[in-house]
Amino acid sequence: MISAKLVAEYLEYKDGHLWWVKRPPGPTKNIIGNRFGSVGKLGYISGQLLGKIYKEHRLIWLLNTGKWPADQLDHINGVRD
């Protein structure tokens, strides 16, 4: 499972979203300064980090608490993105 320290190495939480601060290894374009992920068909923002797809809100929880969220994580206002 990914750690908060590793996430913080690549992503920064700002203005309610995650932003790239370091380019991940592999064949990616220059993404530093861009928002992490994109909105999927269910309305959640998901993106790839180090070869695995993560939902943005779960990574934000991890960064803020240091713990991976429970099976279900509700948005306080019901807005998925």
C-alpha positions as CSV (number, residue, x, y, z in Angstrom):
1,M,0.0,0.0,0.0
2,I,1.3,3.5,-0.8
3,S,2.4,5.8,2.0
4,A,1.6,9.4,2.7
5,K,5.3,10.2,2.4
6,L,5.5,8.7,-1.1
7,V,2.4,10.5,-2.2
8,A,3.7,13.8,-0.8
9,E,6.9,13.3,-2.9
10,Y,4.9,13.6,-6.1
11,L,1.7,15.4,-5.3
12,E,0.7,18.5,-3.3
13,Y,-2.8,19.2,-1.8
14,K,-3.9,22.7,-2.7
15,D,-7.3,24.4,-3.3
16,G,-9.2,21.1,-2.7
17,H,-7.3,19.1,-5.3
18,L,-3.9,17.4,-5.9
19,W,-1.3,18.9,-8.1
20,W,1.9,17.3,-9.5
21,V,5.1,18.6,-7.9
22,K,7.5,15.9,-9.2
23,R,7.4,13.9,-12.5
24,P,6.9,10.2,-11.8
25,P,9.2,7.7,-13.5
26,G,8.3,6.3,-16.8
27,P,7.1,7.7,-20.1
28,T,5.0,10.6,-18.9
29,K,4.9,14.1,-20.3
30,N,6.0,17.2,-18.3
31,I,3.1,17.3,-15.8
32,I,4.6,19.4,-13.0
33,G,2.0,22.0,-12.0
34,N,-0.9,20.1,-13.6
35,R,-3.8,18.7,-11.6
36,F,-3.8,15.0,-10.8
37,G,-6.2,12.8,-12.6
38,S,-9.4,13.3,-14.5
39,V,-13.1,12.9,-13.9
40,G,-14.4,9.4,-14.5
41,K,-17.9,8.3,-15.6
42,L,-19.1,8.1,-11.9
43,G,-17.9,11.6,-11.2
44,Y,-14.8,10.8,-9.1
45,I,-11.4,12.1,-10.0
46,S,-8.9,9.3,-10.5
47,G,-5.3,9.2,-11.7
48,Q,-2.3,7.0,-12.0
49,L,0.6,7.2,-9.6
50,L,3.5,4.8,-9.8
51,G,1.6,2.3,-12.0
52,K,-1.6,2.2,-10.0
53,I,-4.8,4.1,-10.3
54,Y,-6.0,6.0,-7.2
55,K,-9.1,8.1,-6.5
56,E,-8.0,11.6,-5.6
57,H,-10.2,11.9,-2.5
58,R,-8.6,8.8,-1.0
59,L,-5.1,10.1,-1.6
60,I,-6.1,13.4,0.0
61,W,-7.4,11.5,3.1
62,L,-4.1,9.7,3.3
63,L,-2.1,12.9,3.1
64,N,-4.1,14.6,5.8
65,T,-4.4,11.6,8.3
66,G,-1.4,9.4,7.5
67,K,-3.8,6.5,7.2
68,W,-5.4,4.8,4.3
69,P,-9.2,5.4,4.4
70,A,-11.8,2.8,5.3
71,D,-13.6,0.9,2.6
72,Q,-16.1,3.7,2.1
73,L,-15.3,7.4,2.3
74,D,-18.1,9.9,1.9
75,H,-17.8,13.4,0.6
76,I,-19.2,15.8,3.2
77,N,-21.1,17.8,0.5
78,G,-21.9,14.9,-1.8
79,V,-19.9,16.4,-4.7
80,R,-17.6,13.7,-6.0
81,D,-15.0,15.8,-7.7
